[in-house]
Amino acid sequence: MTDGPSRYTAPAAATAAEGWTLSRATPPSRLYGANGLRTGRNGRLYVAQVTASQISAVDIESGAVEAISPMGGGIVAPDDIVFDDAGNIFATEITLGQVSMLAPDGTVRIIQGDMPVANPITMYQGRLIAGECRIGARIMELSLDGSAPRVILDNVPMANAFEVGPDGKLYFPVMGTNEIWRVSLDGGAPEVVAGNLGVPDSVKFDSRGWIVTTQVASGEVLRIDPVSGSREVLAQLGPGLDNVSFVGDRIFVSSIPGEITEILGGGQVRPVIPRGLQWPLGLACGADGTIFVADGAFGYTLSDCALTLAGMIFYPGSPGYLRGVVAAAAGEWIVTTGLGAVARYRPGAGESEVLATGYDQLMGVDLARDGAVVFVEYATGRVLSAKDGDVTVLASGLDKPMGVAIGADGTVYVAEAGRVVKIEGGKAQTVVDNLARPQGLAASGDRLFVVDSVAKTVSEIDPVARTTRVIATNLPVGAPAGVTPRFLGAIGDMAGPMIPFADIAVAPDGTLYVSGDAEGSVIALRAV
């Protein structure tokens, strides 16, 4: 059991080498994402966490967190959960497309496979009901004895967290139509209960039988009378809300970036766990010192240790799930996405322009002086360059490349498994090969800086002398020792495989920023 961050037990305190100082530009997250939310018999809130690949329990008074199914365990990328009377936890595993059961003794078994983008789940009078969050989704009653499921409704445009209402019908948000529907558990035609919402992604019922629903895009928590259709705004919490649960008449709401909030009434709220970064990936520094943090479905700007939401996957103009990023013009960023695209992103204007698409697991990206965008394709081992609509292959045959940086003289450097290389004449030439799993890579002056997610270090590289010097150790990056994270695949058409990527960026004043993906923070390293 752990109080505080529960993705895993943190390593010893991170330290900087002589001549450097280390600090956190953002605090660590208490939760690494918060999706499905259920109240246990013990009064704690149980949270499904996709990006953390774990299930946690939260004490609603103290905010203490306990990992119930930890990272590397038998449950992978849980999106929603429900209990039965025997204390079994049923979880939809969204990236695996299945529903599994976690027994009180810790054993796990698959209840239902072949459920692409498995997401909502509920239990009603001993009947297990689950659905999919995709266009053309199915909502099904699942059997616990291995027999075939029964389809209640199909061809739903993205169903999400649902519940059976007082009338015995299933009420569910339909994200693709921005409505709430209901349907008989015996099947039949669905009815529209409410529309013109803020992209609803959960429906639960309070003790009066009224709907309480979160709106992922608008950030509103609404209460709706399912009979009259009247509605009221209970709270405005900001975009990214995911689910609702009740402890008695107390209302608690989860937010995808790892936030749990109690709704007190009268527009007042109480933070149980504050919002944090769920999985910081790519980092970039603009000419004005503003840092962009690619946090998967979210993008933030970081200035003076304050995070500001710049965009999210449901915002107009979003290029999608964000992974790598580099600064371009003021207010403009070049990003790689989980669906294999490179895009020019202007979050302030709500605009993006696709520069290249159709690639397999893109990671780091950098911008050459002539405007060419250089990026790496992790799955195929290629380094590519896009300019004026044309894409060329700079090199191929690399071993799972991740970071890319362009030196002052225009040399392209790439971090691949075990080493950092430079690209010359279409070939990869070793610069240093004494590394474990280098990921993020940045160039500053005549030096390179690289994050090693296995060694948990940042090293300074002299690419001419081909030497390295470790400047920070025990960093909260990568998986814990002894834990092999399960591969987190795609979430339908919303995000490609969720591959860890601990990036590094250099600010105009020489400060290095590192994405502490293991604790949901951004770390600053400064030369003294």
Summary of the structure (lengths in Angstrom):
residues: 528
radius of gyration: 23.2
end to end distance: 39.0
largest distance: 74.8
contacts: 1989
relative contact order: 0.12
helix: 1%
strand: 51%
